[in-house]
Amino acid sequence: MTDFKTPFNRRQLLTAAAAVAAPAILPSGALAQDRFPSRPITLIAPWPAGGSSDGVMRAFGESASKILGVPIVIDNKPGVGGTLGASAMVNARPDGYTLTQLPLGIYRLPHMQNMAFDPVKDISHIVCLTGYTFGIACTAESPFKTIQEMVAFAKANPGKLEYGHTGTGTTPHLAIEEFSAKAGIELNPIPFKGSAEIMNAILGGHIRVMSGTTEFAPHVQSGKLRLLATLGSQRNKAFPNVPTVKESGWDTITESPFGIGGPKNMDPAVVRVLHDAFRKTLEDPAVQATLDKFYMPSIYMSTADYTAYAERTFRNEKATIERLGLAKKS
């Protein structure tokens, strides 16, 4: 029989007790990382089901769910320029189980109207994954063969060259306003309610130029439209012969990067788990095929870089909105 009254056995018993109790004093981050995730994660897609953004988010979610070992449920909350996801997410528990896509509009609209969140202070920026391709297109019958020819016409005819965009204050609108300022030209902006309307207008000959995302792509590929330039930092691989605005001589880039965010005050260990999983999705052939389908490039930013991007973009959007006279009234 073991004698627990001896000093040796008392020490042995204390050591065993300490070993059992040790997990209770581990850092909270270590515990969170060991246990996370243990149940389904909700990923808010702030766009209607069936669109390009929804499709991309579903591809990311499906891939990340395999990596994390739990389901990722897509919750569509469309409206208000893609900001309803952030609005719905910021009051959730910061446990990593409620996430959202972070489109560019969340850094812009708070300068234009009252919003329920601060995009820098109220959001944990986890990882940036991709972005939209924007471009300037005209009809195939247009005399403009290059972006330089379009600029030359606009300089000779101030305010007479109209371009369609998808709404005042949207990225296709502000991107061309920034480009126009750099090029020293004055264009006539015509707002439309959405992609379908703008495509009908340019294909019907009602406008000569359009600014938009890749709704123009099928019509460029069919020969009905001519893509004069894209607005990214690099040429889009679907249109390798089309120059960027920057390489054409005007220092402006619009890529509208987006990624995944959660509520503020998330445990850094949980953020790391999510960051690593979603970053790995960019290596998934199914994800890359979906990005290619919608002409979206991979735009990776780490947690630190994405956070710095958010702070910088929030400041820059404020300056642009104020310059255009679109700032909300205090």
N, C-alpha and C positions, 0 to 999 in steps of 0.2 A: 504493500500500500504506500502511496506517495505521501510524504510528510510535509505539508505546506507550512509547518511552523519553523522549518529551517530557514536561515537567511538566504541560502542559495535559491530555494524554491520560491520565496517571497519575491526575490528579484526577477526570477523567471516569470512569475505571474504578472508582475507589474509591466514587464517588457511586452508580454502578450497582450495585456489590456491596452497599452499604448499603441500597439500596432493596429488593434481593432478600431481605436478612436481616431487614428491619424487622418483618415479621409475627411473627418468633420472639420479639420482646421486647414484643409487645402485652400489655396486662393480661389475666390469665386470664379475667376476666369477659367481655371483648370477644370473645375466642376462643370461649368457651362459648356466647355469644349467637349468633355467626355460625354455629356448627356444630349448635346444638340446635334442634329434635330431628332426628336423622338416621336413626332406626330406631323400631320400634313402642314404644309406652308401655303399661305394664300399670297399669290402674286397678282396685284391689280394691274390690268391693262386699261389705261384711260382712253380707250378708243372702241368703236363698235366692233362686234364680232364679225369676222370674215374679211377685214381689210388687211393691208400689208403689215401694219404695225401689230395688229392682233396675231397675225400668222407668225411673225418673227418672235413675239413674246412666247407664244405657245411652243415654238421650236426650242427656245432657250429653257423654258420651264420643263419640257419633257426630258431634255438632255441633263439638266441639273438634278432632276428627281432621281435619275439613275445613279448619278454620282453620290448624292446625299442619302439615298436609300429610303426616302419618304416621298409620298405624292406631293406635287406642286399644283395647286388648284388655281386656274386662271379666273379672275373675277373682273368682268368688263364693266367699267364705269365711264362711259363716254360723256363728253360735254366740256364746255368752258375751256376750249383750246387745249385739251389734254391735261388740265390741272386738277380734275376731280380725284385722280388717284392719290396725289399728294394730300389733298384736302381730307380724304377719307382715312389716310394712313397715319397722319401725324399724331393723332390722339390714341393710336393703338399702343399696346404694351410693347416696350422696346426689347422684346425677347427673340426677335428674328423670325417670328412666325407670320408677320404681316409685312409685305414688301410691295413696292410699286415701281413701275417704269418711271423714269425722270426725263420727260421731253424738255426741249429748250424753253417752251412756253412758261414753265414754272419760274424761270428767272426773269421773264419779261412782263407777264401780266400783273404781278404785284405793283409794278410802276404805273400801270394803266388803270387799275381798279383795285378796290379793297379785296384782299384775299384772306383766307382763314389761316395762313401759315407764312412763315419767313423761310424762303428756300435755302438759306444758309444756316440759320440758327436752329431750325426745327427738323432738319433732315440729316440722317447719317448717310453719307454718300459711300456706297460699298464698292462698286466697280463700274467702269464704263465699258461698253461692249461694241457698239456700232453707231451708225448715224445715217442720215438720209443724204441722198445725192440730189443736189439742186442744179438747175441749168437754165440757160436762156435759149429759146428756140423760136424759129420763124417758119413760115410755110415753105414748102419746097420750091414754089414759084417766086419767092421773094428775091429781090435784087441783092440782098445781103448774103454774101458767100462766107464772110468771116465776121467775127465780133468787131474787128477794126473798121470794117465797112459800115457796120451799124452805128458805131460811135461817130464816124465821120459824117454820116447823114444827120445824126442827132445834133452835132455841133453846128451844122449848116442850117438846121431847122429847129431851133429851141422850142421845146414844148409841143411839137407837132407829131412826134413819134409815140404812139400809144403802146402800152404793154399791159397785158392782163395778169392779175395775181389773185390769190385765193383769200383776200380779205385784208383790210387795213390793220397793220400791226402784226401780221403773220410773217413768218420767216421769208417766204418768197417775195413779199413786199419790201421788208427792211433790207434784204440782201441786195436788191436792185437799187434801192435808195443809197446804200453805202457805196456800191459800185459806181453809180452816177456821180456821186460827190467826188470820188477818186478820179473819174474820167473827165470831170468838168463838163458834164452834159445835163440837160434838163429834159426829162421824159414825161409823158402824160400817163399816170397810173390809172388803170381801170379795175376796180375790185369786183370779184365774182364770189358767189356763195360757196363754191367748192370746185373740185377737180373736174367734175362732169361738165359744169357750165363753162369753164375756161376752155376745155377741149372743144366743145361745140362751137365756141366763139372763134377760135383760131382756125379750126378746120372749115368753118363756114365763111371765112374771110372777113369777119367783123373786126378783128384786131390783127395787127401785123406781127407782134412779138408777144411772147408769154414768158413769165418766170414761174417755175414750179418745180416740184419734185418729179419722180420718174413716171408720172402718169403720161408723160410725153414719149416714153421709151418705145412702146409698140408702134407708135406712129412714125417715129424716126426710123425704126427698123423696116417699116413697110415703105418708106420713101415719101410719105405725105408731109412730114415735117423735117426741117434741117436743124440740128443741134449746133448752135454757134459756139457755145462754151459751157463748161461746167464750173461750179464754184467751190469745189473741194481743194484740198492741199495737193492732191495727186489726180491724175487722169483716172476716170472710171474704167475698170477693165472691160466693161461691156462696150465702151466707146473709145478704144485706144487711140483713134485718130483725131479725137476732139480735144482741143487744148483747154486748160483751165484759164479762168480769168486772170489769175496771178501770173501765169507764165506768158499770158498775152500782153502783159505790161502794166496791170493795175493791181496793186497790193491789197487784195481783199479775198478772204476765204470764208465760206459759209458751209459748214458740214453738219451742224445741228446734232452733235454727239448725244447719245443717250445711254443710260445704263440702269442699274438697280440701286434703290435706296430704301432705307427703313426709318423708323422714328429716331429722334435724337436720344442720346444717352444709351446706345446699345453697347453691350459688353464687347470689348475689342476681340476677345476670343471667338465670339459668335460671328462678328464681322469677318474675321479671318477665314472661318469655315465657309461662309457664304462667298466671300471673294474668290477663294481658291476653287470652289465648285463651279461658279459661273465663268471664271476665266478658262477653266478646262473645257467648257462647252464650245469655245471658239476652235477647239481642235476636232470637234465632232463633225464628220462629213455631212451628216444630215442638217446640222445647223448652217454649215457653209453653203450647202445647196439652197437652203431657204434664203440666206442673205443674197446669194447670186440671183435667185428668182426675182427679188425685189430691188436689185441693183444697189445693195447696201454694202459698204466696205466694213472690214473689221477695224474698230477704233478702240483699242484697249487703253485704259488708264487704271493705275493702281488706286487703292483707297486714298492715299495721300494726294496723288496727282489729281484724282477726280474731285476731291474736296477743294483743292486749290483752284481747279477749273471753275467750280461752282461759284466761289467767291469772286473770281475775276470776271466771269460772265455776268453775274448779277450787277456788278459795277458798270461794265461796258453797256449792258442793255439799258441801264438807267440813262446813261449819256446819250444813247441813240434815240430813245423815246423822248427825252427832253428836247433834243435838237429838232425833232420832227413835229414838236408841239402836240404830242400824244399823251403826255403825262397826266395822271389823274389830278383833279383839283383838290387841294388840301382843305 
